[in-house]
Amino acid sequence: MTGDLVRRVWVHREHPSGFCAHYRVDRLVWYEPQTDMIAAIAFEKRLKRWRRAWKIALIEKQNPDWRDLYPELTTGTAGLQAIERPSRQ
């Protein structure tokens, strides 16, 4: 989860370490914008418990060719919404 997906993907592509370096992960094939951090965190926690097959089905429903979505993010054609941080009161 991140509030700046373009930067996060760029870092993983240009300076891979850990998981991304070990498995040579270099493409963004799926993401789901959330409107707030609390919803994003809750969704990520649910997603982490999913089976691999369910995650693959989720990707293939929206991106059956597994194309890299990063270029769409950098050209502004992806319709990505910013995640708003909850206010502290």
C-alpha positions, 0 to 999 in steps of 0.5 A, spaced: 500 500 500 502 506 498 500 514 497 504 514 491 504 508 486 508 511 481 514 513 485 513 506 489 513 502 482 519 506 479 523 505 486 521 497 485 523 497 478 530 502 478 532 499 485 530 492 486 531 489 493 529 484 497 523 480 494 523 484 487 530 483 486 530 475 488 524 474 484 525 479 478 519 482 479 519 488 474 511 489 472 505 492 475 500 488 473 494 490 477 492 495 482 486 498 486 485 505 488 482 506 494 479 513 497 482 513 504 488 509 507 483 505 512 480 502 506 486 501 503 489 497 509 483 493 510 483 491 503 490 489 503 490 485 509 484 481 506 488 480 500 494 477 503 490 472 506 487 470 499 490 463 495 494 464 490 489 462 485 484 467 487 489 473 486 491 470 479 484 470 477 483 477 480 489 480 475 486 476 469 479 479 470 482 486 469 488 485 465 488 478 462 494 479 458 498 481 464 501 487 460 505 492 464 500 498 467 506 502 469 506 506 463 499 508 464 500 511 470 506 515 468 502 518 462 496 519 466 491 515 463 490 510 468 485 514 472 488 513 479 485 516 485 490 519 490 489 516 497 487 521 502 490 520 509 485 520 515 485 527 519 488 527 526 483 530 531 
